[in-house]
Amino acid sequence: MPFDFRHLEAFVAVVRESSFTKAAESLGLSQPTVSETVANLERSLGVTLLDRLGRGVTPTEAGRVLARHARSLLAGREATTTALAALVDLETGSLRLACSTVPGEHILPAHLGPFHNRHPGIEISVTIGDSESVLASVRSGDAELGICGVAEGRGLHLERLWIDRVVLVAPPGHPLARAGATSAADLPTVDLLLREAGSGTLQSVELALAAAGQDPRTLHPVARLGSTTAIKEAVLGGLGVSFLSEHSVRRELAAGLLCTVEVANLDLTRSFHLVTDPRRQPSRAAEALAAHLLATSTTAPT
């Protein structure tokens, strides 16, 4: 039974107006065009839909059944068109974003407020994990966008967003805090706290050590903890010292609860990257948020 929405629109208009002429006027078509369209619909369905009664028409039993379902189909089409238009115009939508700990907890939230003010109908869901889980979420399609501190991801597209500096921090009474400095060669003797494997911060530290000629495997951490907050609380509690993003300890440094320890010849500057999967067509919401975030990437966020 091949027919399309044009057939249904014409038929519903004739039933509504009880007239081919009035239906044609409401549709902006000629009366012969509407009559032929309805006749084609009847032929394709193999039933008579309308009783032609001189100047007026009324639906047959089959016509009443079709009119009821046709109205639902046409209403559904209009609702679908409206919903898609709203997505295109960024009036509605949803977006899943995966972030590693530092950008997700300490940088991204400040940028979501202005985006929400511009597009209040878009719902954003953010999951926080280590950098490897961010890459995995983007690859699997669980997240449209990712933000993490790794510089490469197999098969993924990475664009630099924000600059970050990893610093060695210690509580004020710690010997390293009193000294104010150490060297990469001395780190194997230090009571270090490190993040888990898969952490972008850990990867940055290991790469910096390797570049400075120090084998990261010589480090002997007193503990490995699975979040920046856990590491920071352990340092505050006197368990050891650790490498943390400057963003994550800004308040503690300002309050004098933690001190930075310079590590000679160790470059711990890194970048956070926006991660996308080039195999997937991004939603309009994802495109808009990506553009919004990339517009903030020319300077390090404050």
C-alpha positions in Angstrom: 0.0 0.0 0.0 2.4 2.7 -1.1 1.3 6.2 -0.2 3.0 9.3 1.3 2.2 12.2 3.5 1.0 14.3 0.6 -1.8 11.8 0.0 -2.7 11.8 3.7 -2.6 15.6 4.0 -5.0 15.9 1.0 -7.3 13.2 2.3 -7.5 14.7 5.9 -8.1 18.1 4.5 -11.1 16.8 2.4 -12.6 15.1 5.4 -12.1 18.2 7.6 -13.7 20.5 5.0 -16.2 18.0 3.6 -15.3 19.5 0.3 -12.6 19.0 -2.4 -12.8 22.7 -3.3 -12.4 24.0 0.3 -9.7 21.4 1.0 -7.8 22.6 -2.1 -8.0 26.2 -0.9 -6.7 25.3 2.6 -3.8 23.5 1.0 -3.0 26.1 -1.6 -3.6 23.6 -4.4 -6.0 23.3 -7.3 -9.2 21.3 -6.8 -8.3 18.8 -9.6 -5.0 18.1 -8.0 -6.6 17.3 -4.6 -9.2 15.1 -6.3 -6.6 13.2 -8.2 -4.4 12.8 -5.1 -7.3 11.3 -3.1 -8.3 9.1 -6.1 -4.7 7.8 -6.3 -4.8 7.1 -2.5 -8.0 5.1 -2.9 -6.5 3.1 -5.9 -3.3 2.3 -3.9 -5.3 1.1 -0.9 -8.0 -0.7 -2.9 -10.9 0.8 -1.0 -13.3 3.7 -1.3 -12.5 6.4 1.3 -15.1 9.0 0.5 -18.7 9.1 -0.6 -19.1 11.8 -3.2 -22.5 13.4 -2.5 -23.0 16.1 -5.0 -21.4 19.2 -3.5 -20.3 17.5 -0.4 -18.2 14.4 0.6 -18.3 12.2 3.7 -15.8 9.5 4.7 -16.8 5.8 4.4 -16.1 3.4 7.2 -12.6 2.8 5.7 -12.2 6.5 5.4 -13.0 7.2 9.0 -10.4 4.6 10.1 -7.8 6.0 7.8 -8.6 9.6 8.9 -8.1 8.7 12.5 -4.7 7.1 11.9 -3.7 9.7 9.3 -4.2 12.5 11.8 -1.9 10.7 14.3 0.7 10.2 11.6 0.6 13.8 10.5 0.8 15.0 14.1 3.8 12.7 14.7 5.5 14.0 11.6 5.0 17.6 12.8 6.3 16.7 16.3 9.3 15.0 14.8 10.1 17.9 12.6 9.8 20.3 15.5 12.0 18.2 17.7 14.7 17.9 15.0 14.6 21.6 14.3 15.0 22.3 18.0 18.1 20.1 18.1 19.6 21.8 15.0 18.8 25.2 16.6 20.3 24.1 19.9 17.0 24.7 21.8 17.1 21.1 23.2 19.5 18.3 23.3 21.7 16.2 25.5 25.4 15.6 25.6 27.7 13.1 27.3 31.1 14.3 28.3 34.0 12.3 29.9 36.7 14.1 31.8 39.8 13.2 33.7 39.9 14.4 37.3 41.7 17.8 37.1 39.9 19.3 34.1 36.6 17.8 35.1 36.6 19.0 38.7 38.7 22.2 38.6 38.5 23.7 35.1 35.5 22.6 33.1 32.8 23.7 35.6 33.6 27.4 35.2 33.2 27.1 31.4 29.8 25.3 31.6 28.0 28.2 33.1 28.4 30.6 30.1 27.5 27.7 27.8 24.3 26.9 29.8 23.3 30.6 29.7 23.6 30.5 25.9 21.9 27.1 25.5 19.7 26.4 28.5 17.8 23.6 26.8 20.9 21.4 26.4 21.5 18.9 29.2 25.1 18.0 29.8 26.2 14.8 31.7 29.8 14.7 32.8 31.6 11.6 34.1 34.9 11.8 35.9 37.6 9.1 35.5 41.3 8.7 34.7 42.6 9.6 31.2 42.5 6.1 29.9 38.9 5.7 30.9 38.2 9.0 29.1 39.7 7.7 25.9 37.8 4.4 26.2 34.5 6.3 26.7 35.0 8.3 23.5 36.0 5.3 21.5 33.0 3.3 22.6 30.6 6.2 22.0 29.6 6.4 25.7 30.8 10.0 25.5 30.8 12.3 22.5 33.5 14.5 23.9 36.4 13.9 26.2 38.9 16.1 28.1 42.1 14.6 29.5 45.8 15.2 29.9 47.3 12.7 27.5 48.8 14.0 24.3 47.7 11.1 22.0 45.0 8.5 21.6 45.0 5.8 19.0 42.4 6.6 16.3 41.1 9.6 18.2 41.4 13.3 17.4 43.0 15.5 20.1 43.0 19.3 20.2 44.9 21.3 22.8 42.6 23.1 25.2 44.3 24.4 28.4 47.8 24.6 29.8 48.5 23.0 33.2 51.5 22.8 35.5 52.1 19.7 37.7 53.8 20.6 40.9 55.4 18.6 43.7 53.6 19.5 46.9 54.4 18.8 50.6 52.9 19.9 53.9 54.7 22.8 55.5 56.5 20.7 58.1 58.0 18.3 55.6 61.8 18.4 55.1 61.3 19.0 51.4 59.0 21.9 52.1 61.7 23.4 54.4 64.3 22.9 51.7 62.0 24.2 49.0 63.8 22.1 46.3 65.0 18.7 45.3 66.2 16.9 42.2 64.9 14.2 39.9 67.8 12.0 41.0 66.7 12.2 44.6 63.0 11.3 44.0 63.6 7.5 44.5 64.4 8.3 48.1 61.3 10.4 48.7 58.1 9.2 50.4 56.0 9.7 47.3 52.2 9.3 46.8 51.3 8.5 43.1 48.1 8.2 41.1 47.0 4.9 39.6 48.1 3.5 36.2 46.0 5.3 33.5 46.3 8.7 35.2 47.3 11.5 32.9 49.1 13.2 35.8 51.1 10.1 36.4 51.9 9.8 32.7 53.1 13.4 32.7 55.4 12.8 35.6 56.8 9.7 34.1 57.4 11.4 30.7 59.1 14.3 32.4 61.4 12.0 34.4 62.3 10.1 31.4 63.2 13.3 29.5 65.4 14.3 32.5 67.2 11.0 32.3 65.6 9.5 35.3 64.0 6.0 35.1 60.4 6.3 36.5 60.6 2.7 37.6 63.1 3.7 40.3 60.4 5.5 42.2 59.1 3.7 45.2 55.7 5.2 46.2 54.4 4.7 49.7 50.9 4.5 48.3 49.0 4.7 45.0 45.6 6.4 45.3 42.8 6.6 42.7 41.9 10.2 42.7 43.4 13.7 43.0 41.3 14.4 46.1 42.5 11.3 47.9 46.2 12.1 47.1 45.7 15.7 48.3 44.1 14.6 51.6 46.9 12.1 52.1 49.5 14.8 51.6 47.7 17.1 54.0 47.6 14.2 56.5 51.3 13.8 56.4 51.5 10.5 54.5 54.0 11.8 51.9 54.5 14.2 49.1 53.0 14.1 45.6 52.8 15.5 42.1 49.5 17.3 41.6 48.0 19.7 39.2 48.5 23.3 40.3 44.7 23.8 39.6 43.8 21.2 42.2 45.9 22.7 45.1 45.5 26.4 44.4 43.4 27.0 47.5 45.7 24.9 49.8 48.8 26.7 48.5 47.1 30.1 49.0 46.1 29.1 52.6 49.6 27.9 53.4 48.3 24.3 54.0 50.7 23.0 51.3 54.0 24.1 49.8 55.5 23.6 46.4 58.8 21.9 46.0 60.9 22.8 43.0 62.4 19.8 41.2 65.5 20.8 39.3 65.5 20.3 35.5 62.1 18.7 35.5 59.6 20.2 33.0 56.1 19.4 34.3 54.1 21.6 32.0 51.4 19.8 30.1 48.2 20.4 28.1 44.7 19.2 28.5 43.1 18.1 25.2 39.6 17.9 23.8 39.1 14.3 22.5 36.7 13.3 19.7 36.2 10.2 17.6 36.5 11.2 13.9 34.5 8.1 12.9 31.4 9.5 14.5 29.1 12.4 13.4 28.9 14.8 16.4 25.6 16.1 17.5 24.9 19.8 17.2 25.2 20.1 21.0 28.7 18.5 20.9 29.8 20.8 18.1 28.6 23.8 20.0 30.3 22.8 23.3 33.5 21.9 21.5 33.6 25.3 19.8 32.8 27.0 23.1 35.7 25.2 24.9 38.2 25.6 22.1 37.5 29.4 22.2 38.9 29.4 25.7 42.2 27.6 24.7 44.3 30.5 23.8 45.4 31.2 27.4 45.6 29.0 30.5 42.3 29.3 32.4 42.3 31.1 35.7 
